[in-house]
């Protein structure tokens, strides 16, 4: 059975946690490299998901996003 993918929000929190650990500077090199690799994968997945959501919103709105962007 296929493994269910974590939600967007869960993956974003995972990415944020990885960044904090890496910024802390206390990870050994091998762990820092593994964290970087995982972070890059998560970043790519999240960017692709956001792009797909934006495309869907444009389709649903008939390309009229300017009104939404200008709204308070």
C-alpha positions as a Markdown table, in Angstrom:
| # | Residue | x | y | z |
|---|---|---|---|---|
| 1 | Unk | 0.0 | 0.0 | 0.0 |
| 2 | Unk | 1.3 | 3.5 | -0.9 |
| 3 | Unk | 2.4 | 5.7 | 2.0 |
| 4 | Unk | 0.2 | 8.8 | 2.4 |
| 5 | Unk | 2.1 | 12.0 | 2.0 |
| 6 | Unk | 2.2 | 14.4 | 4.9 |
| 7 | Unk | 0.1 | 17.6 | 4.6 |
| 8 | Unk | 1.6 | 20.7 | 3.2 |
| 9 | Unk | 1.6 | 22.3 | 6.7 |
| 10 | Unk | 3.3 | 19.3 | 8.2 |
| 11 | Unk | 6.0 | 19.3 | 5.5 |
| 12 | Unk | 6.5 | 23.1 | 5.9 |
| 13 | Unk | 7.0 | 22.6 | 9.7 |
| 14 | Unk | 9.5 | 19.9 | 9.0 |
| 15 | Unk | 11.4 | 22.2 | 6.7 |
| 16 | Unk | 11.4 | 25.0 | 9.3 |
| 17 | Unk | 12.7 | 22.6 | 11.9 |
| 18 | Unk | 15.5 | 21.4 | 9.6 |
| 19 | Unk | 16.5 | 25.0 | 9.0 |
| 20 | Unk | 16.6 | 25.8 | 12.7 |
| 21 | Unk | 18.8 | 22.8 | 13.4 |
| 22 | Unk | 21.1 | 23.7 | 10.6 |
| 23 | Unk | 21.3 | 27.4 | 11.6 |
| 24 | Unk | 22.2 | 26.2 | 15.1 |
| 25 | Unk | 25.5 | 25.0 | 13.8 |
| 26 | Unk | 25.7 | 22.0 | 16.1 |
| 27 | Unk | 25.0 | 19.2 | 13.6 |
| 28 | Unk | 27.9 | 17.1 | 12.5 |
| 29 | Unk | 28.8 | 17.4 | 8.8 |
| 30 | Unk | 27.1 | 14.2 | 7.8 |
| 31 | Unk | 23.8 | 15.1 | 9.5 |
| 32 | Unk | 24.0 | 18.7 | 8.2 |
| 33 | Unk | 24.3 | 17.3 | 4.6 |
| 34 | Unk | 21.4 | 14.9 | 5.1 |
| 35 | Unk | 19.3 | 17.7 | 6.6 |
| 36 | Unk | 20.2 | 19.9 | 3.6 |
| 37 | Unk | 19.3 | 17.2 | 1.1 |
| 38 | Unk | 16.0 | 16.6 | 2.9 |
| 39 | Unk | 15.3 | 20.3 | 3.1 |
| 40 | Unk | 16.0 | 20.8 | -0.6 |
| 41 | Unk | 13.6 | 18.0 | -1.4 |
| 42 | Unk | 10.9 | 19.4 | 0.8 |
| 43 | Unk | 11.4 | 22.9 | -0.6 |
| 44 | Unk | 11.0 | 21.6 | -4.2 |
| 45 | Unk | 7.8 | 19.7 | -3.2 |
| 46 | Unk | 6.3 | 22.6 | -1.4 |
| 47 | Unk | 7.1 | 25.0 | -4.3 |
| 48 | Unk | 5.5 | 22.7 | -6.8 |
| 49 | Unk | 2.4 | 22.3 | -4.6 |
| 50 | Unk | 2.1 | 26.1 | -4.3 |
| 51 | Unk | 2.5 | 26.6 | -8.0 |
| 52 | Unk | -0.2 | 24.0 | -8.6 |
| 53 | Unk | -2.5 | 25.7 | -6.2 |
| 54 | Unk | -1.9 | 29.1 | -7.8 |
| 55 | Unk | -2.6 | 27.6 | -11.2 |
| 56 | Unk | -5.9 | 26.1 | -9.9 |
| 57 | Unk | -6.9 | 29.4 | -8.4 |
| 58 | Unk | -6.2 | 31.2 | -11.7 |
| 59 | Unk | -8.3 | 28.6 | -13.5 |
| 60 | Unk | -11.2 | 28.9 | -11.0 |
| 61 | Unk | -11.1 | 32.7 | -11.1 |
| 62 | Unk | -10.9 | 32.9 | -14.8 |
| 63 | Unk | -7.6 | 34.7 | -14.5 |
| 64 | Unk | -9.0 | 37.5 | -12.4 |
| 65 | Unk | -6.5 | 37.5 | -9.5 |
| 66 | Unk | -5.7 | 41.2 | -9.7 |
| 67 | Unk | -8.9 | 42.0 | -7.8 |
| 68 | Unk | -7.9 | 39.6 | -5.1 |
| 69 | Unk | -4.4 | 40.9 | -4.8 |
| 70 | Unk | -5.7 | 44.5 | -4.5 |
| 71 | Unk | -8.3 | 43.7 | -1.9 |
| 72 | Unk | -7.5 | 44.8 | 1.7 |
